[in-house]
Amino acid sequence: MSEPAYFIAQIEVKDYEVYLKEYGFPLLEQLNVIGAEVLAADFNFAVLEGDWDGNWIAIIRFPSAAVATQYYESSEYAPLKDLRINKLSRRGSVVQVPGIPTGG
């Protein structure tokens, strides 16, 4: 069994309502199809250390690193990614992190 992988996104969203309508809800539909799950996504967070360069955070769990990478590079996600980067946000970062192997 593959270990999960996670996307952690730090985004500066221009308009929350528009972001959720045009990106967030369509994204959720796509993620459900591939077995991925949004673990956290909100503008209400506390920075405990260091600098944070955004007003939105999201953490998404994918079934595996291969599924995460395939989705990020897919033609299905491409229009949403373009919308997020070029219309709905000022800037942002998305990182992919492997899950910690569990005993089993």
C-alpha positions as CSV (number, residue, x, y, z in Angstrom):
1,M,0.0,0.0,0.0
2,S,1.3,3.5,-0.9
3,E,1.8,6.2,1.7
4,P,-0.3,9.3,1.3
5,A,1.2,12.6,0.0
6,Y,0.1,16.1,0.9
7,F,-0.2,19.4,-0.9
8,I,0.3,22.4,1.4
9,A,-0.7,25.7,-0.3
10,Q,-0.1,29.2,0.9
11,I,-2.0,31.6,-1.3
12,E,-2.9,35.3,-1.4
13,V,-6.5,35.2,-2.6
14,K,-7.9,38.3,-4.1
15,D,-11.6,37.7,-3.3
16,Y,-12.6,34.7,-1.1
17,E,-16.2,34.4,-2.5
18,V,-15.0,34.3,-6.1
19,Y,-12.1,32.0,-5.2
20,L,-14.4,29.4,-3.6
21,K,-17.0,29.6,-6.4
22,E,-14.6,29.5,-9.4
23,Y,-11.8,27.4,-7.9
24,G,-12.6,25.8,-4.6
25,F,-15.9,24.0,-5.3
26,P,-14.8,22.7,-8.8
27,L,-11.5,21.6,-7.2
28,L,-13.4,19.6,-4.5
29,E,-15.4,17.8,-7.2
30,Q,-12.1,16.7,-9.0
31,L,-10.4,15.7,-5.8
32,N,-13.4,13.5,-4.8
33,V,-13.0,11.6,-8.1
34,I,-9.4,10.7,-7.4
35,G,-9.8,9.9,-3.7
36,A,-8.1,13.0,-2.4
37,E,-9.3,14.9,0.6
38,V,-9.0,18.5,1.8
39,L,-7.9,18.3,5.4
40,A,-7.9,22.1,6.1
41,A,-8.6,25.2,4.1
42,D,-9.3,28.6,5.6
43,F,-8.3,32.2,5.9
44,N,-8.5,32.0,9.7
45,F,-5.2,30.7,10.9
46,A,-2.5,31.7,13.4
47,V,1.1,32.2,12.4
48,L,3.1,31.0,15.3
49,E,6.6,31.4,13.9
50,G,8.3,33.1,11.0
51,D,6.8,35.0,8.1
52,W,3.6,33.9,6.2
53,D,3.1,35.3,2.8
54,G,-0.6,34.7,2.2
55,N,-4.1,35.0,3.4
56,W,-5.3,31.4,2.6
57,I,-3.9,28.0,3.6
58,A,-5.0,24.6,2.3
59,I,-3.8,21.1,3.1
60,I,-4.9,18.2,0.8
61,R,-4.2,14.5,1.3
62,F,-3.7,12.4,-1.8
63,P,-3.7,8.6,-1.8
64,S,0.0,8.6,-3.0
65,A,2.7,10.8,-4.3
66,A,2.1,9.4,-7.8
67,V,-1.6,10.4,-7.7
68,A,-0.7,13.9,-6.4
69,T,1.9,14.5,-9.1
70,Q,-0.4,13.1,-11.8
71,Y,-3.3,15.2,-10.7
72,Y,-1.2,18.4,-10.5
73,E,0.1,17.8,-14.1
74,S,-3.3,16.7,-15.5
75,S,-5.3,18.3,-18.2
76,E,-8.3,18.2,-15.9
77,Y,-6.6,20.4,-13.3
78,A,-4.8,22.7,-15.8
79,P,-7.7,25.2,-16.3
80,L,-8.2,25.5,-12.5
81,K,-4.5,25.9,-11.9
82,D,-4.4,28.6,-14.6
83,L,-7.4,30.4,-13.0
84,R,-5.9,30.3,-9.5
85,I,-2.5,31.5,-10.6
86,N,-3.5,34.1,-13.2
87,K,-6.9,35.5,-12.0
88,L,-7.9,34.5,-8.5
89,S,-4.6,35.1,-6.5
90,R,-1.8,37.6,-6.3
91,R,0.8,35.0,-5.4
92,G,1.2,31.7,-3.8
93,S,3.2,28.6,-3.1
94,V,2.2,24.9,-3.3
95,V,4.5,22.2,-2.0
96,Q,4.1,18.4,-2.1
97,V,5.2,16.6,1.0
98,P,5.3,12.8,1.4
99,G,3.4,11.2,4.2
100,I,5.2,9.6,7.1
101,P,5.2,5.8,6.8
102,T,3.1,4.1,9.4
103,G,3.7,0.7,10.9
104,G,1.5,-2.0,9.9
